Amino acid sequence: MILEVKGGIISPINNEWSSVSGNNIKRYIQDPEKQANSAKYNLMTRFRRSGVSPYVTTVVCFPDFITEDCSLPLSMPKEIILDMTSFQKVEEEIINIFRFRAGKEGFIIKKLTDSEYNKVLYILNPKVDIKMPLLRLNNKLNMKFMRLNDEQNLCFEQLDENKFISVKGHANTGKTVLVILIVDIESLTRKQATSFKKEIKEKLL
């Protein structure tokens, strides 16, 4: 079921939809049924590509007002709408919408097999593997295996006794690498920093 929700007091006049909020602010909105149908067709295309054909219908929800107070377009029957009065028996209302839509479209609703059900779940909630960009991964690996030179080690050790240190050097002498390590450590607590410094030194020396 594709559910398109539009809050506020809804008014469709001359095919222009608008919503008035509780603060009496009016804004123009898209046709909710067209939005729901667009999402429906996109979803059905994905289902067909996966070899499943569950019944998909659309519902428009106006939670802030009663549809009887509004003159809706003829293309939007009240049987497919949920409003303020629907939430007292919302499950029954949704079942009625399915029956109304399926009857109008001549679709016989049948139970999905376990295999079809799992395919539908995967399409609706696909598993996503988050991969680190190659550049970031490369930088991380470089930092992990990079060795500090004697001057960098000396600057690094000065942090134990000094709050401020001054570092000068020509281009490509490793100043930025040192600053990155310092910032990473100083963002930790004192206890974490002590442990982290020891770990960094063991890896880089």
N, C-alpha and C positions, 0 to 999 in steps of 0.2 A: 504494500500500500504506500503510495506516494502522498505525503501529507504536506500541504502548503498552508502555512499559518500567516495570517495578517492581523496584527493587533490594532487597537483603536476603533473608532467609529467609522465604518467603511461606507463609502458612497460611490456607486458607479453611475456617472452621468455622461451621456453621449459617448459611451465607450472609453471614458476617462475615469480611471479609478483613483480615489483619494482616501486618505486616512487621517482622522483628527485624533490627536493624542489626548491624554488626560490633562495636559497643560494647554489645551486648545490650540495646538500647533498643527496646521494642516500641511500635508505633504502628498505629492502624487506618487502612486505606486503602480507596479505592473499588474496586468490582468492575472489574478492568482490561478485561474484554471489553465491559462496558456502556459504559465510557468510549470504547473504540475504535469501537464501533458508533455512538455518538452523533456522533463526529467524522466517521465515514464518511457518515452520512446528511446531515450539513451540507454536506460536500464534494460529494456527489452532487447535492444541490439546486443548488449553484452551477454544477456542470457542465451540468445540464439547462437552466438559464436561459441558458447560453451556446451551447446547441445541440450539445453534445458528450456522448458517453456512453462514456467509457473504463471498463474494468473496474476496480473498486475493491474491495479486500479488506482484512481486518484480521489483524494478527498481534500476539500477546502475547509479550513478552520478559521472561524471568526470568534475568538474567545471573549471579546469585550462587548459584544452586543447581540441582540436577537434579530435573526434574519427577517422575521415578520415585520420589523420596523423599517425594512429597506426593500426597494423595488429592484430585484436582481435581473440580469439579462435572461432572456428566454433560453439561451444556450446553457445556463447554469441552473439545473433543477435543484430545488431545495432538498431533495432526497440525498444529494451527495455532499451536503454541508453539515459541519458541526459548529454550533454556536454556544452561547452561554447556557442554554437550557439542556445541552447534550451531555454535560459532564455528570449529571446525576445517574445516568444509565449509559455511559459511553461505550461499554462493550457491546451492549445490545444495538446501539446506534451504528457501530462499525460493521457488525454482522449484517444489518439491514442494508447498509451501503453496498457491501459486497454482493448481496443477493440482487439488489436493484440494478447494479452495473452489469453483472453477469447475465441477468435476464434480458436487459436491453441489447447486449452484444451477442446473445446466443451462445455464451461460453459455459461449458459444463465444468464446474470446479471439481477437481479430483485430488486425492491425496498424493503427495510426492513420495517417491521411493527414497530409501535412506541415501542412496548414491546421489540422486537429484537434490535432495535436501542439503547434503554436504557441499555440492557444487554451488548452490544458491548462497549458502553461508560464506563460502570463500569469495564469491563475487562481491557480496555486500560488505565483507570484512576481510580483505586480503591481507596476507602476511607481508610485512614490509621489512626488508633488511636494510638497516641504515649503514652505509659504507662511508668511510672517511675519504675525502678527496685526496687524490694522489699527491698533490703538492703539500697538503697539510701532513699527510703520512710521511712523506719524504723529510719534511722539516723535523717532525717528531723523532724519526729514526736518527737523523743527523745529530740532534741534541742529545739523544740517549747514548750515542757511541762517540761523541766528540771528546777530545782530551784538552784540558786546559794547559797552557804553557806556564812557565815559571812566574812570569809577571802577572798573569791572570790569577794564578793560585795565591800569590801574595796579596793581591787586591781582595780576593775572596776571603782570605783569612783576617784581613783588617776589619771586616764587618763584626767580628766577635768583640772587638774592643772599641770601635769607633762608630758613631751614629752617622757621620758624614765622611765620605772620602771623595777625593778628586782623582779622576782618571783621564790621562791624556795619551793620545797615540795617533799615528797616521792611519790612513784608510786601510781597511782589511787587517787590522791588528787584533780584532776580537773584542772591541769595546761593546758592541751590540749584544754579543753572546753573553758577556758578563752581566750587562744590565738586565737581560731577560731572566737570568738565574737569580739575580738579586730581587727583582720584582716578585718572582714566584715565591721566593722564600719569605720576604717581608710581608706577604699577604697571608701567611700562616700564623698560628699562635706561637708563642715562645717555645712551648714544649714540642710542637710539630716542627718548628723551624730547626731546632737543635737536632732532632732525629733526621730531618730532611738533609741538612748540611752534611751530616756524617755519611748518609747514603749517597749523596751526590759526589762527595770526595772519593768514596770507595769506587764509584763507577768511572770517574773522570781521571783519577790519578794513575 
